[in-house]
Amino acid sequence: MAKTKENNYDSIDLALLRELLKDSRRSLQEIGQQVGLSSTACWNRIKQLESAGVIEGYTVKVDLERLGFQNSVIVQVNLESHSDETLYEFGRVLQTIPEVLEAHLISGDYDYLIRIAVKDTRDYERLLREKLYKIPGIRHSKSSFVLRTLKKSDTPLI
């Protein structure tokens, strides 16, 4: 794939991203060999992808179940108001709750979709009482426990 004005990323850039997603701890030499680049060229391309904001950072994947968080709960929330202040405050408080893994402002019947990690149903009940239901402005919520995850990917297109 050639680089275009709309898409400044070619097949080598995408191959680099795929390799970094597999294991970003490998050496530049190993990654470069997989995509057909020298270590220096590989490093330059990665730095360009970082500078462009395509690579946002590097992190560690953690198995939450091994840490005791056996369940995920999807919570749909409606707020009483949609004022900027209410939306800001709701988002600010969610940031302080470590069990909240994701929070999305969505269209449709609910305002937010939130994914939460909990140890069990009692842990979720505690989280509701002690944290979630203490957030001002919640009108209604609906919870669903995840029974099984069929697919999970942060990068579906490369």
N, C-alpha and C positions, 0 to 999 in steps of 0.2 A: 504494500500500500504506500503510495507516494504521499508526501506531505502536501497539504493544501492550505489555503488561507483559513478555511473553516476548521480544519483539523490539522493542527501542527504536530501530530504524533504519527509516526510511521510504524511499520511492522516490527522494527527493532525496538522502538520505545515500548510497544505493547508486549513484546516478548520479555523485555527487561522487567516490566511490571508483573507479568505472570511469574517470573522466576523469583522476584522479591516477595511476592505473596506466598510462594511455596515455603521459602526460608530466607529471610533477609539477613540472617547471621552468617551466611556463607561468604567466603572471600570474594573480592572483586574478580580475581582470576577464575574462580569456579563459575561465577555468574556469567562472566564474559565468554567463557568457553561454551556455555549453553546457548548463547545468542550470537556467537561469531564475532566478538569484539575483543580487543586487547583490554587489559586492566585499566589503562589510562582512558581509552575511549569509553569504556563502561562507566568509569567514575564520572567523566564529563557528562554523559547522558543522564546519569542518575542525578547529578547536581542540577542540570537543566530542568528535570522533572520536579525536583524539590523547589527550585526557584519559581517555577510556573504554578506551584500549588497543587500539582497533580498528586504528588506524594506529600501527604499532610504530616506525616511523622512515622515513627516506628514504635511498636508496642509488643506486648506479650499476650498471647491467647491463654486464658485461664479456664480450666474445667470447673465450672461452678458446682457441679454435682460432687466432685471430690472434696470441695470445701464445705459441703453440707447443705448447699442450696439445691435441693432435689426438685423444686417446682418453679415454673414460670407462670405468671398470671398476666393475662391481658386485661387491662382495665380501661373501659370507655367512660369518659367523664363529660358532663355538661356543666357549664358555669352559669351562675345567675346573671352575669353581666358580661358584655364583650368590650368593655371600655379598655383603653390602653393600660390603665392602672391595674385593672383586675388581671388582664392577660400577663402583664409584666410580673406582678406579685405571684401569681400561680406558677409561672415558669421559674422564678427565683427560688421559691420554696422547694419545688421539685429537684432543683440542683443540689439541695442540701440533704436529700434522702438517698443514702448510698444504695439501697435496694432497687431504686429506679434505674433500670438499664437503658431505656429509651423513652422518649416522650415526643409525640408528634401532634401538632395542631392539624386537624383534618377537616375535610368537608363531609357533609352528610348529616346523619341524625345526632351525632355526638361531636363535641368540640375537640377532644383530645383522645388519643390512643396511647396508652402507657404500658410498657412491659416491665414487670417487676420480678425479681428473684427472691424466693422465700424458701425456708427450710421445710415447711409443712403447712397444713391448714391453720394450725394454732399460731404459727409465726405470722401468717397473713392476717389473721384476725387481730393480732397485736399491732401489726403495722397499720391496719385500717384505723384502729382506735387511737393509737399514740401519734400517728403522723399524718396519714392521708386525710382523715376526716377532720383534722384540726386546721386544714388549709381553708382560709376564708374564701367564700364565693362558690363552693361546690353546691350545685343544685341536685345533681343526680349522678350515680355511677352504676356501672354494670361490670361484673367481674367474670372472667372465664379462665379456668385452669387449663394450661397447655397439656394435652395428653401425650403427644408425641410431635417432634419436629421432623417434618419430612424433607425440608431443604433449608439451608442457611448459608447465605453468601453476602459478603459486603461488596463484591465486584462482579456483577452478573454479565458485564459486557466484554470482558477481555479474556 
